[in-house]
Amino acid sequence: SKLEYSNKGVFLRDYEFQLLDAIADNPTVTQAGLAVQLGVAVGSINWYIKRMVAKGYVKATRMHRTRLKYHLTPEGVAVLARRTAEYMEQSLLVYRKLRIAAMETAVDIQSKGIECVLLQGDSDATDILRLTLLEHGVVSTSESADWLVRCVGHDYYLESCTDVRVNNRLHESGSTT
């Protein structure tokens, strides 16, 4: 599992944060419920909870003879809050980079006099570009256009659809030119 580093020097794995978050959402959740929610075995949840108790992030109290209620300790709340803040900060950095790249792409499209593009991709980056193009008065379609914008990861590529069609025909016919 991926390790996360907090600025306070606390190392927690993603599943540990997911566990803390799930307990914060529902302190009366069962270990079986947590196992289903997190997609791990009940025995693993028991082990993870014991780790969280040992680290001082979770406290377990008895509700009934066989039923426990889980509470985040102040330390658990602080760790969860730090992780959430770090995640939001990282998400905003990614969004800002995508937004700048989308604006640069939209300006490039406009400067070429292109009014309609075929938008290829199915991701948050594609959605950001779609909205940015709309703001710049460029129509994006999923049907057909003379120009194609491919969204690959966090990058946008503008290509002439005629070049793409020619390249596809070359690959289909087995030609290597």
Summary of the structure (lengths in Angstrom):
residues: 177
radius of gyration: 24.6
end to end distance: 44.8
largest distance: 75.4
contacts: 482
relative contact order: 0.09
helix: 55%
strand: 22%
